[in-house]
Amino acid sequence: MTTPLMSLVWTDHVTGRQGFLVVDRLVRGVSSGGLRMRAGCTLDEVTGLARGMTMKEALHYDPEGRYVPLGGAKGGIDCDPQDPDAYELLVRYLRAMRPYIETVWTTGEDLGLTQDLVDRAAAEAGLVSSIQAVYPLLDDEAAARRRLADAFDVDVDGIGLDELVGGCGVAESALAALDRASVPYAGTRVAVQGLGTMGGATARFLTRAGLTVVAVADIKGTIANPRGLDVEALLAARDAYGTVDRGVLRPGDRELPGDAWLSVGAEVLVPAAVSYAIDAGNQERITARWIVEAANMPVLPEAEELLAARGVAVLPDVVVNSGTNAWWWWTLFGDIGADADEAFAYTRRSMRALVDLMLARAETDGTTPRAAAHAIVADRLPVIAARFGWYR
């Protein structure tokens, strides 16, 4: 693994808390990667996420598309997003990072932060936009910004399109794996850790495809029902942090400990909350056939090695949860318009092609899906570099 182009550690003069920015590499002088806020966030974590963003961008390279992949980057703030000081800390961080956001780093929501909050704090910090570094690459900046703003205004069954496209991509990744294994959707059980933006949307799309969500976990614990949960009722009862009001539970729903989602009877596990959720110890409890990484880095490498030895396939985050980032750029660059049906169709088609390519490569090479994804990136990065150039 190469050293990132740039790593910054920032210390807030008011609270003493730290923030981080890692730019893994630049393509056409710009990088892309969200900003997360969580207690315990570290530079090593942000560095790994930045490298993952380089991979996500490269994996979606389409020489026929208008969207040209950017470099990878990531920001992080070591603070509980529910802390009373969190918002003012976010503003001070963005103000400190303003020179980079204006020139080389496009960012947006990630774990602990919503796009609305990032936008509000960015404006207070004196920024035009959290993605303004990409504007010089656009053919028609005004039209592109209007198109993206219109897309963010699209509402689908009470949930914003921007909150759904990522889950659509995760769900399509799982469906592609089931199709390759000739496993019918009906009767396939799913457990989801995290019912926030990504986990909630994934649960919705998988349920509507015919799968049965038998468990979801939030900060209060696991809710399980072997006959299936009422996903729509749970989604409607969430707060801003993805915590479900237990008052909506039905008689057959059970409340279990927080880590019970790992061992419930399910063929598909979707960790969609925090990094490092599955380690060498708790992986022994997993009986699922597929783990679909909706969160960033939820399965530790040593756990993945042990899972692979047991025949459990881990579909990696760099592929599975890349749909949200790609949707931003597909929309901004003009590959798709501000339309939900078009966005979902484009996301499904792109994600299925990518997952099929990854799984076929894994079968051919006799390796894991993650190793296959790395191999695809290794093939594409020289092509991108030759055409557009990069700095690393």
CORLINZI-V561011 format. One line per field, one symbol per residue. phi: phi as a letter, one per 30 degrees, with the letter a starting at -180 (. if undefined). psi: psi as a letter, one per 40 degrees, with the letter a starting at -180 (. if undefined). burial: b if it has 16 or more other ideal C-beta (glycine too) atoms within 10 Angstrom, else e. A space follows every 50 residues. Layout:
BEGIN
phi = ???
psi = ???
burial = ???
END
This chain:
BEGIN
phi = .ddedabbcccddccidcbbbbcdacbhibbbldccbadjdbdddddddd dddedddddcdbdcdddcecdcaacabdaddcdecddddedddddddedd ddbbbcbadaejbcdedddddddddjcdadbdddeddddbeddddddddd ddddcbhibdeddcddddddddddddddddchcdddjdcbbbcjcdeddd ddeddddddjdcdcabbbddkccbaddjcdddddddcdcdcidddddcdc eddccbedcdddcddadbcbdbccdidccdddddddcdcbccddddhdcd eddddddedcicdcddedcecdddeddededddjdbcdbddddddddddd dddddddddddddddibdeddddddddeddeddddddbiabb
psi = hihidhhhhhhhedeeiiiihhhdiihfeiihhihihihehidddddddd dddddddddehheeidhhiaiiiiiihgiheehdedddddddddddeddd dddehhiaiahehiddddddddddeeidiefededeeidgdddddddddd deehhhfehiddedddddddddddddddddefhidhehihhhhhfadddd dddddddeeeihheiihadeahhiheehigddddddeiaeeehhheeeii dehihiidedddeihidhhghfciifdhaddeddeheidihhgdihfdhi dddddddddeehhhhiddddfeddddddddddeediaghddddddddddd ddddddddddddddefaiddddddddddddddddddddiih.
burial = eeebbbeeebebeeeebbbbbbbbbbbbbbbbbbbbbbeebebebbbbbb bbbbbbbbbbbeeebebbbbbbbbbbbbbebeeeebbebbbbbbebbeeb beebbbbbbbbbbbbebbbebbeebebebbbbbbbebeeeeeebbebbee bbeeebeebbbbbbbbbbbbbbbbbbbbeeeeeeeeebbbbbbbbbbbbb bbbbbbbeeebbbbbbbbeebbbbbeeebbbeebbebbeeebebeeeebe eebeeeeeebbbbbebbbbbbbbbbebbeeeebeebebbbbbbbbbbbbb eebbebbbeeebbbbbbbbbbbbbbbbbbbbbbbbbebebeebbebbbeb bbebbeebbebbeeeeebbbebbbbbbeebbeebeeeeebeb
END
